[in-house]
Amino acid sequence: MKILNAPLLALALAIPLAACGEKPAANAPDTDTTIGAKVREATDKARKEMAEGNVSIGSDGANVELTPTGDLLINGTSIPLNDSQRAITLRYRTQMIGVAEAGIEIGVQGANLGAKAAGEAIKGLFSGDTDKIEERVNAEAEKIKASAMKLCDQLPALMVTQQQLAAAVPAFKPYAKMDQSDIDDCREGNGNVHVP
């Protein structure tokens, strides 16, 4: 049995990761790796579905949705809304989509970071310069953390609108469960968010 030497093994491992440094798709931002561009392509589909479809609200067993026209559906039943209530519903839906899109963007940044980190590790292996790898990866991770904090910054307005919707539409009140602890958890968890 023949054993590969270290440089050949490193080269063999690098081949599948070579795509990490390839030029991404033409419509991807300059900061996207090929993997990031693929993730962005998939998330663009999710963004389109959110914009054109119903937005679901996490609730204990009930199916609560907001339609693109501002209808509130609870377990498939449309709740009658006046113009003022519909305006709040639309604002809440827009804010929820904003939070979801911020989360999607953080996911794309994470995919890019993973690809860049792999690329940096391979470069360091071949160049012998491994000292700066962690520093460069940590700098990119800080950018993701900053994006996560921007996501968290959207939550207070979302909570206010959720409370306004609950006050304006009594049928929605049981599903308006977001509170200050959700905002605090987001900040402490660097952007991990759950909107009840």
VOPAGU-2260 file (C-alpha; in pm, 1 decimal, decimal comma):
REM VOPAGU-2260
SITE   aa  ch    i         X         Y         Z
SITE  MET   A    0       0,0       0,0       0,0
SITE  LYS   A    1     145,5     334,9    -105,0
SITE  ILE   A    2     101,6     633,7     127,5
SITE  LEU   A    3      75,2     987,2     -15,6
SITE  ASN   A    4     327,1    1234,4     114,7
SITE  ALA   A    5     205,7    1552,1     288,0
SITE  PRO   A    6     233,2    1792,5      -9,8
SITE  LEU   A    7      44,8    1551,5    -236,6
SITE  LEU   A    8    -218,2    1492,6      30,6
SITE  ALA   A    9    -261,3    1868,4      77,4
SITE  LEU   A   10    -295,7    1911,1    -297,5
SITE  ALA   A   11    -552,4    1630,7    -315,1
SITE  LEU   A   12    -753,1    1794,2     -37,8
SITE  ALA   A   13    -721,9    2134,5    -201,4
SITE  ILE   A   14    -874,1    2029,1    -533,5
SITE  PRO   A   15   -1234,2    2010,3    -403,6
SITE  LEU   A   16   -1182,8    2343,3    -228,2
SITE  ALA   A   17   -1036,9    2508,4    -535,8
SITE  ALA   A   18   -1385,7    2625,9    -625,9
SITE  CYS   A   19   -1377,8    2844,7    -317,2
SITE  GLY   A   20   -1152,8    3090,0    -494,2
SITE  GLU   A   21   -1327,5    3079,4    -830,7
SITE  LYS   A   22   -1501,5    3381,9    -970,9
SITE  PRO   A   23   -1863,6    3384,7    -851,4
SITE  ALA   A   24   -2166,4    3429,3   -1073,4
SITE  ALA   A   25   -2197,7    3759,4   -1259,3
SITE  ASN   A   26   -2494,9    3878,5   -1048,7
SITE  ALA   A   27   -2325,4    3808,4    -713,5
SITE  PRO   A   28   -2160,7    4087,8    -512,9
SITE  ASP   A   29   -1782,0    4109,4    -540,4
SITE  THR   A   30   -1748,6    3976,7    -185,7
SITE  ASP   A   31   -1924,3    3647,7    -265,6
SITE  THR   A   32   -1719,2    3333,0    -310,5
SITE  THR   A   33   -1851,3    3070,2    -548,0
SITE  ILE   A   34   -2011,0    2895,0    -252,6
SITE  GLY   A   35   -2153,1    3226,0    -128,5
SITE  ALA   A   36   -2291,9    3295,8    -475,2
SITE  LYS   A   37   -2466,6    2956,8    -475,9
SITE  VAL   A   38   -2609,3    3024,7    -130,6
SITE  ARG   A   39   -2717,9    3371,5    -245,0
SITE  GLU   A   40   -2886,6    3217,0    -549,6
SITE  ALA   A   41   -3085,1    2984,6    -324,1
SITE  THR   A   42   -3171,2    3259,7     -77,8
SITE  ASP   A   43   -3282,7    3492,1    -356,9
SITE  LYS   A   44   -3553,4    3234,9    -423,7
SITE  ALA   A   45   -3653,4    3245,4     -56,1
SITE  ARG   A   46   -3663,4    3626,2     -67,3
SITE  LYS   A   47   -3891,3    3614,9    -372,1
SITE  GLU   A   48   -4122,0    3365,4    -200,8
SITE  MET   A   49   -4143,4    3590,0     106,7
SITE  ALA   A   50   -4223,3    3894,3    -104,3
SITE  GLU   A   51   -4487,4    3718,6    -310,4
SITE  GLY   A   52   -4628,1    3467,2     -63,0
SITE  ASN   A   53   -4770,8    3457,1     284,2
SITE  VAL   A   54   -4543,5    3517,7     581,3
SITE  SER   A   55   -4595,1    3272,3     865,9
SITE  ILE   A   56   -4577,7    3381,8    1226,3
SITE  GLY   A   57   -4447,0    3133,1    1480,3
SITE  SER   A   58   -4727,8    3033,1    1710,6
SITE  ASP   A   59   -4812,7    2743,7    1935,8
SITE  GLY   A   60   -4983,5    2508,0    1694,4
SITE  ALA   A   61   -5189,4    2769,6    1511,2
SITE  ASN   A   62   -5122,7    2861,1    1150,4
SITE  VAL   A   63   -5095,5    3242,8    1148,5
SITE  GLU   A   64   -5007,7    3411,4     819,6
SITE  LEU   A   65   -4986,6    3759,7     673,5
SITE  THR   A   66   -5061,1    3789,3     302,8
SITE  PRO   A   67   -4893,5    4031,8      61,5
SITE  THR   A   68   -5217,7    4234,6      56,7
SITE  GLY   A   69   -5226,3    4264,4     436,3
SITE  ASP   A   70   -5481,3    3996,5     515,6
SITE  LEU   A   71   -5442,3    3817,1     847,1
SITE  LEU   A   72   -5514,5    3445,7     825,8
SITE  ILE   A   73   -5554,1    3234,3    1138,4
SITE  ASN   A   74   -5583,5    2863,5    1066,8
SITE  GLY   A   75   -5687,6    2950,3     712,0
SITE  THR   A   76   -5964,2    3188,8     818,5
SITE  SER   A   77   -5934,1    3549,7     703,8
SITE  ILE   A   78   -5982,0    3789,5     994,0
SITE  PRO   A   79   -6188,3    4095,8     890,9
SITE  LEU   A   80   -5971,0    4411,2     896,3
SITE  ASN   A   81   -6045,5    4777,7     845,5
SITE  ASP   A   82   -5800,1    5002,9     659,7
SITE  SER   A   83   -5615,7    5103,7     976,2
SITE  GLN   A   84   -5573,4    4743,0    1091,8
SITE  ARG   A   85   -5460,1    4638,1     744,1
SITE  ALA   A   86   -5197,7    4915,1     743,7
SITE  ILE   A   87   -5054,6    4781,8    1071,4
SITE  THR   A   88   -5062,8    4426,1     935,1
SITE  LEU   A   89   -4872,5    4535,3     624,1
SITE  ARG   A   90   -4615,6    4725,1     831,9
SITE  TYR   A   91   -4565,5    4423,1    1057,5
SITE  ARG   A   92   -4526,8    4194,2     755,2
SITE  THR   A   93   -4271,1    4429,7     597,9
SITE  GLN   A   94   -4072,4    4442,9     922,4
SITE  MET   A   95   -4080,5    4063,7     958,0
SITE  ILE   A   96   -3950,8    4026,2     603,3
SITE  GLY   A   97   -3676,1    4278,2     684,5
SITE  VAL   A   98   -3563,6    4068,6     981,5
SITE  ALA   A   99   -3578,7    3748,0     775,6
SITE  GLU   A  100   -3378,5    3906,4     493,3
SITE  ALA   A  101   -3116,8    4027,1     740,8
SITE  GLY   A  102   -3091,0    3669,8     868,0
SITE  ILE   A  103   -3056,7    3540,3     513,6
SITE  GLU   A  104   -2777,3    3788,1     444,3
SITE  ILE   A  105   -2595,5    3674,5     758,1
SITE  GLY   A  106   -2623,1    3317,7     626,9
SITE  VAL   A  107   -2465,3    3421,6     296,4
SITE  GLN   A  108   -2187,5    3600,0     485,1
SITE  GLY   A  109   -2131,4    3284,6     689,8
SITE  ALA   A  110   -2102,5    3073,1     374,3
SITE  ASN   A  111   -1853,9    3321,2     232,1
SITE  LEU   A  112   -1655,5    3316,2     557,1
SITE  GLY   A  113   -1638,2    2938,4     554,2
SITE  ALA   A  114   -1511,6    2934,0     197,2
SITE  LYS   A  115   -1262,6    3212,7     264,5
SITE  ALA   A  116   -1138,0    3041,9     580,1
SITE  ALA   A  117   -1078,8    2719,8     385,2
SITE  GLY   A  118    -898,9    2916,6     115,7
SITE  GLU   A  119    -685,5    3097,8     374,0
SITE  ALA   A  120    -594,0    2766,3     538,8
SITE  ILE   A  121    -485,5    2618,3     206,6
SITE  LYS   A  122    -286,8    2930,5     115,8
SITE  GLY   A  123    -120,9    2916,7     456,4
SITE  LEU   A  124     -33,8    2550,5     408,9
SITE  PHE   A  125     136,4    2615,4      77,6
SITE  SER   A  126     301,9    2944,4     169,4
SITE  GLY   A  127     398,1    2846,7     523,2
SITE  ASP   A  128     240,4    3171,9     646,4
SITE  THR   A  129     -19,4    3041,6     891,0
SITE  ASP   A  130      27,2    3314,9    1151,5
SITE  LYS   A  131    -221,8    3561,7    1003,2
SITE  ILE   A  132    -496,5    3315,6     908,6
SITE  GLU   A  133    -684,4    3337,1    1237,6
SITE  GLU   A  134    -651,7    3715,3    1240,1
SITE  ARG   A  135    -799,8    3748,6     889,2
SITE  VAL   A  136   -1080,7    3501,8     959,7
SITE  ASN   A  137   -1163,6    3674,1    1289,0
SITE  ALA   A  138   -1181,3    4009,9    1110,0
SITE  GLU   A  139   -1438,5    3864,6     869,7
SITE  ALA   A  140   -1627,9    3706,7    1160,5
SITE  GLU   A  141   -1650,3    4050,0    1326,1
SITE  LYS   A  142   -1825,8    4180,4    1014,4
SITE  ILE   A  143   -2083,1    3904,1    1049,8
SITE  LYS   A  144   -2128,3    3989,6    1417,4
SITE  ALA   A  145   -2189,7    4353,1    1319,4
SITE  SER   A  146   -2453,4    4239,5    1069,0
SITE  ALA   A  147   -2615,2    4030,2    1341,1
SITE  MET   A  148   -2633,5    4333,5    1567,5
SITE  LYS   A  149   -2803,8    4528,0    1287,0
SITE  LEU   A  150   -3060,3    4249,4    1272,2
SITE  CYS   A  151   -3112,3    4281,7    1647,9
SITE  ASP   A  152   -3156,0    4657,9    1604,5
SITE  GLN   A  153   -3468,6    4590,0    1396,3
SITE  LEU   A  154   -3641,9    4398,5    1673,8
SITE  PRO   A  155   -3762,5    4685,0    1897,5
SITE  ALA   A  156   -3963,4    4838,7    1610,8
SITE  LEU   A  157   -4096,0    4494,7    1519,5
SITE  MET   A  158   -4209,1    4438,7    1878,4
SITE  VAL   A  159   -4383,8    4778,1    1889,3
SITE  THR   A  160   -4569,2    4700,6    1566,4
SITE  GLN   A  161   -4660,6    4353,2    1692,6
SITE  GLN   A  162   -4807,0    4511,0    2007,7
SITE  GLN   A  163   -4997,8    4766,8    1796,4
SITE  LEU   A  164   -5138,8    4486,4    1582,4
SITE  ALA   A  165   -5241,2    4289,6    1893,4
SITE  ALA   A  166   -5416,5    4596,5    2034,2
SITE  ALA   A  167   -5589,2    4673,7    1703,4
SITE  VAL   A  168   -5689,8    4315,9    1615,1
SITE  PRO   A  169   -5798,2    4115,2    1922,8
SITE  ALA   A  170   -5788,9    3786,3    1726,9
SITE  PHE   A  171   -5412,3    3836,8    1682,2
SITE  LYS   A  172   -5339,8    3905,0    2050,2
SITE  PRO   A  173   -5274,7    3538,8    2150,9
SITE  TYR   A  174   -5000,3    3522,0    1886,7
SITE  ALA   A  175   -4819,4    3843,1    1984,4
SITE  LYS   A  176   -4562,5    3683,1    2212,8
SITE  MET   A  177   -4249,3    3881,4    2138,7
SITE  ASP   A  178   -4109,6    4062,1    2441,9
SITE  GLN   A  179   -3793,9    4235,8    2556,3
SITE  SER   A  180   -3625,8    3904,8    2637,7
SITE  ASP   A  181   -3631,2    3817,1    2265,1
SITE  ILE   A  182   -3439,2    4137,5    2188,6
SITE  ASP   A  183   -3197,8    4075,0    2475,6
SITE  ASP   A  184   -3142,3    3714,2    2364,8
SITE  CYS   A  185   -3067,6    3833,5    2012,6
SITE  ARG   A  186   -2802,0    4075,3    2136,3
SITE  GLU   A  187   -2648,5    3824,1    2376,9
SITE  GLY   A  188   -2653,1    3550,2    2114,3
SITE  ASN   A  189   -2498,1    3772,9    1844,6
SITE  GLY   A  190   -2801,7    3772,7    1620,0
SITE  ASN   A  191   -2975,4    3447,1    1704,4
SITE  VAL   A  192   -3336,9    3549,8    1681,5
SITE  HIS   A  193   -3672,1    3382,6    1721,0
SITE  VAL   A  194   -3978,5    3596,0    1664,3
SITE  PRO   A  195   -4271,3    3432,5    1841,7
